[in-house]
Amino acid sequence: KRTNVLITISGWLATDDDATLPFSTVDANYGDHFSLSWEPEVLRELGNALKLIAGEVVSFATQQILQHTMLHALLAALAWPLALTKIGYLIDNPWSIGLDKAQKAGLVLADTLLNHVQGHRPVSLVGFSLGARVIFYCLLELARVNAYGIVEDVFLFGTPVTASTKQWKQCAGVVSGRFVNGYVKSDWVLGFLYRASAAGRPIAGLRPITDVPRLDNVDLTDMINGHFQYR
């Protein structure tokens, strides 16, 4: 009997252990567990910027306002508290770099899977935030080269991706098992990070992906407060 492979991918690093620690409770039944280490310097810089927002700028009261704002889809610049807009430049650069690096890392991961570095074993992929973006672009690349039968289950959480229905269908086509999009409607962090680049397009980590057969959307809004709790 073949042993499955589980690859987990973090979206930012607050400590050196964050590449593996958020996934330390994953069920061993998923198979041999590997955590992907990618662009650690970029992810540490992003982690530091996120800590600045969470710990030094945004009060509990402001978080409640932001969650309320997100629930009502008020993503215009005027909806954001002044404290956030003043420090936006501190996080926009590492976030923008992270988006680009995640897309490239997805192509590298796809190449790794295509070359069966993990052996000829079914692979499950789990990622949050930018880690989920890595997986999305990995699946898109596998679909481009018609690489079926490699990926079994996929779990994406807080995914910073604005993609077409066609692209999501392509991704779903190379997943033989479960394909899950976990989202939080009140994730103000993701909404703020994407405030300039989403251009009105739906963000996977904030809402369900519709019209994609076999993709399961899971609303986590009542379970976690937002982006920081994915790790």
C-alpha positions as CSV (number, residue, x, y, z in Angstrom):
1,K,0.0,0.0,0.0
2,R,1.3,3.4,-0.9
3,T,1.9,6.0,1.8
4,N,0.5,9.4,1.1
5,V,2.5,12.6,1.2
6,L,1.2,15.8,3.0
7,I,2.9,19.1,2.1
8,T,2.0,22.1,4.3
9,I,2.9,25.7,3.5
10,S,2.8,28.7,5.8
11,G,1.8,32.2,4.7
12,W,4.2,34.3,6.8
13,L,6.8,33.7,9.6
14,A,6.6,35.4,13.0
15,T,9.2,33.0,14.4
16,D,11.6,30.5,13.0
17,D,9.3,27.7,13.9
18,D,6.3,29.0,11.9
19,A,7.1,27.0,8.8
20,T,6.1,23.9,10.8
21,L,4.4,24.8,14.1
22,P,1.0,25.8,12.7
23,F,0.6,22.3,11.2
24,S,2.0,20.4,14.2
25,T,-1.5,19.0,15.0
26,V,-2.3,17.7,11.6
27,D,-3.6,14.1,11.5
28,A,-0.7,11.6,10.8
29,N,-3.1,9.6,8.7
30,Y,-2.6,12.0,5.9
31,G,0.9,10.4,5.4
32,D,4.5,11.5,5.5
33,H,4.4,15.2,6.4
34,F,6.7,17.8,4.9
35,S,6.6,21.5,5.4
36,L,7.7,23.7,2.5
37,S,10.3,26.3,3.3
38,W,10.1,29.1,0.8
39,E,11.5,32.7,0.7
40,P,12.1,32.8,4.5
41,E,13.4,36.4,4.5
42,V,10.4,37.7,2.6
43,L,8.0,35.9,4.9
44,R,9.8,37.2,8.1
45,E,9.6,40.7,6.8
46,L,5.9,40.2,6.1
47,G,5.5,38.6,9.6
48,N,7.1,41.7,11.2
49,A,4.8,44.0,9.3
50,L,1.7,42.0,10.3
51,K,2.8,42.1,14.0
52,L,3.1,45.9,13.7
53,I,-0.5,46.1,12.6
54,A,-1.8,43.6,15.1
55,G,0.1,44.6,18.2
56,E,1.0,48.3,18.0
57,V,-1.6,50.0,15.8
58,V,-5.0,48.3,15.9
59,S,-6.8,48.3,19.2
60,F,-9.5,45.7,20.1
61,A,-12.2,48.3,19.5
62,T,-10.8,49.2,16.0
63,Q,-10.7,45.5,15.2
64,Q,-14.5,45.3,15.9
65,I,-15.0,48.3,13.6
66,L,-12.9,46.7,10.9
67,Q,-14.8,43.3,11.1
68,H,-18.1,45.2,10.9
69,T,-16.7,47.1,7.9
70,M,-15.6,43.9,6.1
71,L,-19.0,42.3,6.7
72,H,-20.6,45.1,4.9
73,A,-18.0,45.1,2.1
74,L,-16.9,48.7,2.6
75,L,-13.5,48.3,1.1
76,A,-13.1,51.9,-0.2
77,A,-10.1,53.8,1.1
78,L,-12.3,56.1,3.2
79,A,-13.6,53.1,5.2
80,W,-10.1,52.3,6.7
81,P,-9.1,53.9,10.0
82,L,-6.5,56.6,9.7
83,A,-4.1,54.7,11.9
84,L,-4.0,51.9,9.3
85,T,-3.7,54.1,6.3
86,K,-0.7,55.9,7.8
87,I,1.3,52.7,8.1
88,G,0.1,51.1,4.9
89,Y,3.4,51.8,3.2
90,L,5.2,49.6,5.8
91,I,3.3,46.5,4.7
92,D,2.4,47.1,1.1
93,N,5.9,46.5,-0.1
94,P,6.6,43.1,1.7
95,W,3.0,42.0,0.8
96,S,3.5,42.9,-2.9
97,I,6.8,41.0,-3.0
98,G,5.2,38.1,-1.2
99,L,2.4,37.8,-3.7
100,D,5.0,37.7,-6.6
101,K,7.3,35.2,-4.8
102,A,4.3,32.9,-3.9
103,Q,3.3,32.7,-7.5
104,K,6.9,31.8,-8.5
105,A,7.1,29.3,-5.6
106,G,4.0,27.6,-6.9
107,L,5.7,27.0,-10.3
108,V,8.7,25.4,-8.5
109,L,6.4,23.2,-6.4
110,A,4.6,22.1,-9.5
111,D,7.9,21.1,-11.1
112,T,8.9,19.2,-8.0
113,L,5.7,17.2,-8.1
114,L,6.0,16.6,-11.8
115,N,9.4,15.1,-11.2
116,H,8.0,12.8,-8.5
117,V,10.6,13.9,-6.0
118,Q,8.1,12.6,-3.4
119,G,7.9,9.3,-5.2
120,H,4.9,8.1,-7.1
121,R,2.6,8.7,-4.2
122,P,-0.6,10.8,-3.9
123,V,0.0,14.3,-2.5
124,S,-2.2,16.4,-0.3
125,L,-1.6,20.1,0.0
126,V,-2.5,22.5,2.9
127,G,-1.7,26.2,3.1
128,F,-2.9,29.4,4.6
129,S,-2.5,33.0,3.4
130,L,0.5,33.3,0.9
131,G,1.0,29.5,1.4
132,A,-2.4,28.9,-0.1
133,R,-1.4,31.2,-3.0
134,V,1.6,29.0,-3.6
135,I,-0.7,26.0,-3.9
136,F,-3.1,27.8,-6.2
137,Y,-0.4,28.6,-8.7
138,C,1.0,25.1,-8.3
139,L,-2.4,23.6,-9.3
140,L,-2.7,26.0,-12.2
141,E,0.6,25.0,-13.6
142,L,-0.2,21.3,-13.2
143,A,-3.4,21.9,-15.1
144,R,-1.5,23.7,-17.8
145,V,0.6,20.6,-18.5
146,N,-2.3,18.2,-18.0
147,A,-0.7,16.6,-14.9
148,Y,-3.5,14.6,-13.4
149,G,-3.3,11.9,-10.7
150,I,-0.6,13.6,-8.6
151,V,-2.6,15.8,-6.2
152,E,-5.2,14.1,-4.0
153,D,-6.7,16.6,-1.4
154,V,-6.2,20.4,-1.2
155,F,-7.1,22.7,1.7
156,L,-6.7,26.4,1.2
157,F,-7.3,29.0,4.0
158,G,-7.4,32.8,3.7
159,T,-6.2,32.6,0.1
160,P,-5.0,35.9,-1.4
161,V,-6.0,35.2,-4.9
162,T,-8.3,37.0,-7.3
163,A,-8.9,34.5,-10.2
164,S,-11.4,33.7,-12.8
165,T,-13.9,30.9,-12.6
166,K,-12.1,29.3,-15.5
167,Q,-8.8,29.2,-13.5
168,W,-10.5,27.8,-10.5
169,K,-12.1,25.0,-12.6
170,Q,-8.6,24.3,-14.1
171,C,-7.2,23.9,-10.5
172,A,-10.1,21.7,-9.5
173,G,-9.5,19.5,-12.5
174,V,-6.1,18.3,-11.2
175,V,-7.4,17.5,-7.7
176,S,-8.7,14.0,-7.4
177,G,-10.0,14.2,-3.8
178,R,-11.4,17.1,-1.7
179,F,-10.8,20.7,-2.8
180,V,-11.6,23.1,0.0
181,N,-11.6,26.9,0.1
182,G,-11.8,28.1,3.7
183,Y,-12.7,31.8,4.1
184,V,-13.6,34.4,6.7
185,K,-16.0,37.2,5.5
186,S,-14.8,39.5,8.2
187,D,-11.0,39.1,7.5
188,W,-10.1,42.8,7.6
189,V,-6.4,42.0,7.4
190,L,-6.8,40.3,4.0
191,G,-9.2,43.1,2.9
192,F,-6.7,45.8,3.9
193,L,-3.7,44.1,2.2
194,Y,-5.7,43.7,-1.0
195,R,-7.4,47.1,-0.9
196,A,-5.3,48.5,-3.8
197,S,-4.8,45.4,-6.0
198,A,-8.1,43.5,-5.9
199,A,-9.8,46.1,-8.3
200,G,-13.2,44.9,-7.2
201,R,-12.6,41.3,-8.1
202,P,-13.6,38.6,-5.5
203,I,-10.8,37.5,-3.1
204,A,-10.9,33.8,-2.3
205,G,-10.1,34.2,1.3
206,L,-13.1,36.5,1.9
207,R,-15.9,34.7,0.1
208,P,-17.0,31.5,-1.5
209,I,-15.8,30.5,-5.0
210,T,-19.0,29.9,-7.0
211,D,-19.7,27.8,-10.1
212,V,-16.8,25.5,-9.6
213,P,-17.9,21.8,-9.3
214,R,-16.2,19.8,-6.7
215,L,-14.8,22.8,-4.9
216,D,-16.2,23.0,-1.3
217,N,-16.4,26.4,0.3
218,V,-16.2,26.5,4.1
219,D,-17.3,29.6,5.9
220,L,-15.0,30.0,9.0
221,T,-16.3,33.4,10.1
222,D,-18.0,32.0,13.2
223,M,-14.9,29.9,14.1
224,I,-12.0,32.4,13.9
225,N,-11.7,36.1,14.0
226,G,-9.6,36.5,10.9
227,H,-6.2,36.2,9.1
228,F,-4.0,36.0,12.2
229,Q,-5.7,32.9,13.5
230,Y,-5.0,30.8,10.5
231,R,-1.5,30.0,12.0
